[in-house]
Amino acid sequence: MAEFEALDSIDLLDSDDRSLTLTWKLNGNEGPYVLQMNDDDDNDDEKNWQLLSNTLTSNSIKKKNLAQGKEYKFRIRSISSSDEGVWVVSSKFKLKTCMNAPIMKDRDSESLTLQWDVVEHAIGYRIRYRESGNTDWVEVGKVLTETSVRKKNLIFSKSYEFAVKPEFSADTSTHYDEFSHASSLMSPLEKVNLHPSFKGSLPSTLLVRENATSVLKQTEDLLAGKVIAIYFSASWCPPCRKFTPVVSESWTQAKAEKLPFEVVFASCDHDESSFLDYFHRHHPWLALPYDSESRTKLAEHFKVSGIPRLVVLNKDGKIIEDNARSVSISAVRKWCAT
């Protein structure tokens, strides 16, 4: 009867923080095989060997649901109707010690935003990624001090997986010695273009609030594929001051639910200073620049004669609500489903 080559022929093929993948040399024997495991470091008594399988026919196995901090030994032998082979005993194996894999926090058409758990005493984190089907990892060059990162310049038609590893100062004792296991596959969103009907009525850039100031960003990047609510309002208008918090509450809930919905403020203020003060204090969404011709043209196009006025348009630029007065998260969900 054919036997295994040597007593050290059970090898560790791979490991992560929860499992060990083993392989062994068969020397021409087709099995079946008995595989047992021992997690008692100091005791090789027969009673401490747990049966994992007695019907194995391949030369590898992945043992899951193992515990951190323990060392495991395995032994295997061939069996047949006439005889049993000798036990082949492995050396001690332990799980890879690593943190949990990162998860996806957000995404757009060219980037993925990742988040991971805080590791006590870590001074930073390293991130690596690879495309689906590729065995080679690409490590992001710098050590990150936050527990999230936005990885840009990705391709929406491809899937990626990521791993993270904490970094420590030289005088810190730690048991984290490896990158985490790979995350689940993640893909950027498919790029959606702004419907042509909007391109003639909206400027190429819109104002976005950032901290205590505002910056201009591309309209197409901000609004493509979204239901758009054009909000005509002004700081001098008492009904607007009552209506704006209602719209703001629904907008905030829509953002939390990641609904494809955006509000664009079209100011009816009498001067730019009043517009900017009102925008920064009470409008968390986008705004038409005060000097943009679109601000007055849209008011003329929708025949705005009184404010507040909220005109809701679908992704193709068609009117859903000409003058939405009852605004709630339920209404926003309905608009986005239209």
C-alpha positions in Angstrom: 0.0 0.0 0.0 1.3 3.5 -0.9 2.2 5.8 2.0 2.7 9.5 2.4 6.2 10.8 1.7 7.2 12.1 5.1 5.8 13.1 8.5 6.0 16.8 7.6 4.0 16.5 4.4 0.9 18.4 5.7 1.6 22.0 4.7 -0.1 25.3 5.3 -1.4 26.6 1.9 -3.2 29.7 3.2 -4.6 31.3 6.3 -6.7 34.3 7.4 -8.1 35.4 10.7 -10.8 32.6 10.7 -9.5 29.6 8.7 -6.5 27.5 7.7 -6.2 25.9 4.3 -4.1 22.7 4.3 -2.5 20.6 1.6 -0.7 17.3 1.7 1.4 14.9 -0.5 -0.3 11.7 -1.5 2.5 9.8 -3.3 0.1 8.2 -5.7 -2.5 7.1 -3.2 -6.1 8.0 -4.2 -7.6 7.7 -0.7 -10.0 8.0 0.9 -8.3 9.7 3.9 -9.0 10.4 7.5 -8.2 13.9 8.8 -8.1 14.9 12.5 -7.3 18.0 14.4 -5.9 18.7 17.8 -6.2 22.2 19.5 -4.6 21.2 22.8 -1.1 22.4 22.6 0.3 20.2 25.4 -1.6 16.9 24.9 -1.4 14.4 22.1 -3.7 11.9 23.7 -6.0 10.1 21.3 -9.0 11.6 23.0 -7.9 15.1 22.0 -7.9 14.4 18.3 -11.1 15.5 16.7 -12.4 13.9 13.5 -12.8 16.3 10.7 -13.5 13.9 7.9 -13.1 10.2 7.0 -14.1 10.5 3.4 -11.5 12.9 1.9 -10.3 12.1 -1.6 -8.6 15.4 -2.5 -5.3 16.7 -1.2 -6.5 19.9 0.4 -9.1 21.2 2.9 -10.1 24.6 4.3 -10.9 24.4 8.1 -13.1 27.3 9.1 -14.4 28.8 12.3 -11.1 28.6 14.2 -10.2 30.7 17.2 -7.5 33.4 17.4 -4.7 32.7 19.9 -4.7 28.9 19.5 -2.3 26.6 17.7 -3.6 23.7 15.8 -2.1 20.4 14.7 -3.5 18.0 12.1 -2.9 14.4 11.2 -4.0 12.4 8.2 -3.8 8.8 7.0 -5.1 6.8 4.1 -7.7 4.1 4.6 -8.9 1.2 2.5 -11.0 -1.9 3.0 -7.8 -3.9 3.7 -5.4 -1.7 5.6 -4.8 1.7 7.1 -1.8 4.0 6.4 0.4 5.5 9.0 -0.5 8.8 10.6 1.2 11.9 9.1 1.3 14.6 11.7 1.6 18.3 10.8 3.6 21.0 12.6 1.7 23.6 14.6 -0.3 26.1 12.7 -2.0 29.3 13.8 -4.4 31.8 12.3 -3.2 34.9 10.6 -3.6 37.7 13.2 -5.2 40.6 11.5 -8.0 43.2 11.7 -11.4 43.0 10.0 -11.6 43.8 6.3 -12.6 47.3 5.3 -16.2 47.9 4.1 -17.7 50.2 1.5 -19.0 53.5 2.9 -19.8 55.2 -0.4 -19.1 55.1 -4.1 -19.5 57.1 -7.3 -18.6 56.4 -11.0 -14.8 56.6 -10.4 -14.1 56.0 -6.7 -14.9 53.9 -3.7 -14.9 55.2 -0.1 -13.8 52.6 2.4 -14.1 52.4 6.2 -12.6 50.2 8.8 -12.5 49.6 12.5 -10.2 51.6 14.9 -7.3 49.6 16.2 -6.1 50.6 19.7 -2.6 52.2 19.8 -2.3 52.2 15.9 -0.6 55.3 14.5 -1.9 54.7 11.0 -3.1 52.2 8.5 -1.9 50.8 5.2 -4.4 49.9 2.4 -3.9 47.6 -0.6 -6.2 46.7 -3.4 -6.5 44.5 -6.5 -8.8 43.9 -9.3 -11.0 40.8 -9.3 -9.1 37.9 -10.8 -5.7 39.5 -10.2 -3.5 37.8 -7.6 -1.1 40.8 -7.3 -1.9 43.5 -4.7 -1.2 47.2 -5.2 -0.4 49.1 -2.0 -1.4 52.7 -1.5 1.8 54.5 -0.9 1.2 56.6 2.3 0.2 55.6 5.8 -3.3 56.8 6.5 -4.1 58.4 9.8 -7.9 58.2 9.5 -10.2 55.1 9.4 -11.6 55.8 6.0 -10.3 56.7 2.6 -11.6 57.5 -0.9 -9.8 55.5 -3.6 -10.1 57.4 -6.9 -9.4 56.6 -10.5 -11.2 53.3 -10.5 -13.1 51.9 -13.5 -16.9 51.3 -13.0 -16.9 48.2 -15.1 -14.3 46.5 -12.8 -14.6 45.0 -9.3 -12.0 45.5 -6.6 -11.2 44.0 -3.2 -9.3 45.8 -0.4 -7.3 44.8 2.7 -6.1 47.0 5.6 -3.2 46.7 8.1 -2.6 48.8 11.2 0.8 50.4 11.8 2.4 50.9 15.2 5.3 52.8 16.7 8.5 50.7 17.2 8.0 50.6 21.0 4.5 49.3 20.8 3.9 45.6 21.4 1.2 44.3 19.1 -0.2 41.0 17.7 -1.3 42.5 14.4 1.2 41.1 11.9 -0.6 40.8 8.6 -3.0 42.6 6.3 -6.7 41.8 6.9 -8.3 39.2 4.7 -9.7 40.6 1.4 -12.9 42.5 1.5 -16.0 41.6 -0.5 -15.8 42.7 -4.1 -16.8 46.3 -4.7 -17.5 48.2 -7.9 -17.9 51.9 -8.7 -21.2 53.1 -9.9 -21.8 53.1 -13.6 -21.3 56.7 -14.9 -24.6 58.4 -15.7 -24.7 61.5 -17.9 -26.8 64.5 -17.2 -29.9 64.5 -19.4 -29.6 66.9 -22.4 -32.7 68.8 -21.3 -30.8 70.1 -18.3 -27.8 71.3 -20.2 -29.5 74.2 -21.8 -31.2 75.4 -18.6 -28.5 74.9 -15.9 -25.0 76.5 -15.8 -22.0 74.2 -16.2 -21.1 74.7 -12.5 -23.0 75.0 -9.3 -22.1 76.2 -5.8 -21.4 73.6 -3.2 -21.1 74.5 0.5 -17.7 73.5 2.1 -17.3 74.5 5.7 -17.7 78.3 5.9 -17.3 78.9 2.2 -18.7 77.7 -1.1 -16.9 76.3 -4.2 -18.0 75.7 -7.8 -18.2 72.1 -9.0 -19.3 70.6 -12.3 -23.1 70.4 -12.7 -23.0 67.1 -14.5 -21.0 65.4 -11.7 -23.4 66.7 -9.1 -26.8 66.1 -10.8 -26.4 63.3 -13.3 -29.0 60.5 -12.8 -30.8 62.4 -10.0 -34.3 63.8 -9.4 -33.8 67.5 -9.1 -35.8 70.0 -7.0 -35.3 73.6 -8.1 -36.0 75.7 -5.0 -37.0 79.4 -5.5 -36.6 81.2 -2.2 -35.3 84.3 -0.5 -34.0 85.5 2.8 -36.6 88.3 3.0 -39.6 85.9 2.6 -41.2 84.8 5.9 -43.0 81.8 4.3 -39.6 80.7 2.8 -38.1 80.7 6.3 -40.8 78.4 7.5 -40.7 76.1 4.4 -36.9 75.8 4.1 -36.5 73.7 7.3 -39.2 71.3 6.0 -37.3 70.8 2.8 -34.0 70.5 4.7 -35.3 67.7 6.9 -36.5 65.6 3.9 -33.2 66.3 2.0 -31.2 65.1 5.0 -33.2 61.9 5.2 -32.9 61.4 1.5 -29.1 61.7 1.8 -29.1 59.2 4.7 -31.0 56.7 2.5 -28.7 57.5 -0.5 -31.7 58.4 -2.7 -30.9 59.9 -6.1 -32.3 63.3 -5.1 -30.8 66.8 -5.0 -32.1 70.3 -4.3 -30.8 73.4 -6.2 -31.4 76.8 -4.6 -32.4 79.5 -7.1 -32.2 82.7 -5.1 -34.7 85.5 -5.3 -32.7 87.7 -3.0 -32.1 91.3 -4.1 -28.3 91.2 -3.7 -25.5 88.7 -3.7 -24.5 89.3 -0.1 -28.0 88.4 1.2 -28.0 85.4 -1.1 -24.7 84.1 0.3 -25.6 84.7 3.9 -29.0 82.9 3.5 -27.3 80.0 1.5 -24.6 79.4 4.0 -26.9 79.6 7.0 -29.9 77.6 5.9 -29.4 75.8 2.6 -27.2 72.6 2.9 -27.7 71.7 -0.8 -26.5 73.2 -4.1 -27.1 76.7 -5.5 -27.1 78.5 -8.8 -24.4 81.2 -8.7 -26.0 84.5 -8.1 -24.6 86.0 -11.3 -25.8 83.1 -13.5 -28.3 83.8 -16.2 -29.9 80.5 -15.4 -31.2 81.9 -12.2 -33.5 84.4 -13.9 -34.2 82.3 -16.9 -35.5 79.4 -14.8 -37.7 81.7 -12.9 -39.2 82.9 -16.2 -39.4 79.4 -17.6 -41.5 78.1 -14.6 -43.4 81.4 -14.4 -42.5 82.0 -10.8 -44.8 84.6 -9.4 -44.6 83.8 -5.7 -42.2 82.1 -3.3 -41.4 79.6 -1.9 -41.7 77.5 -5.0 -40.3 74.0 -5.3 -40.3 72.5 -8.8 -39.4 68.8 -8.9 -38.0 67.3 -12.1 -37.3 63.7 -12.9 -34.0 62.4 -14.3 -35.1 63.3 -17.8 -36.0 66.8 -17.0 -39.8 66.3 -17.0 -41.9 68.0 -14.3 -43.1 65.7 -11.5 -44.3 68.5 -9.2 -44.8 72.1 -10.5 -45.2 73.5 -7.0 -44.5 71.0 -4.3 -46.0 72.1 -1.1 -46.2 68.8 0.9 -42.6 67.8 1.2 -41.6 64.7 3.2 -39.3 61.7 2.9 -42.2 59.7 1.6 -42.7 62.2 -1.2 -39.0 62.1 -2.0 -39.1 58.3 -2.2 -42.1 58.5 -4.5 -40.4 61.1 -6.8 -37.3 59.0 -7.0 -39.4 55.9 -8.0 -41.1 57.8 -10.8 
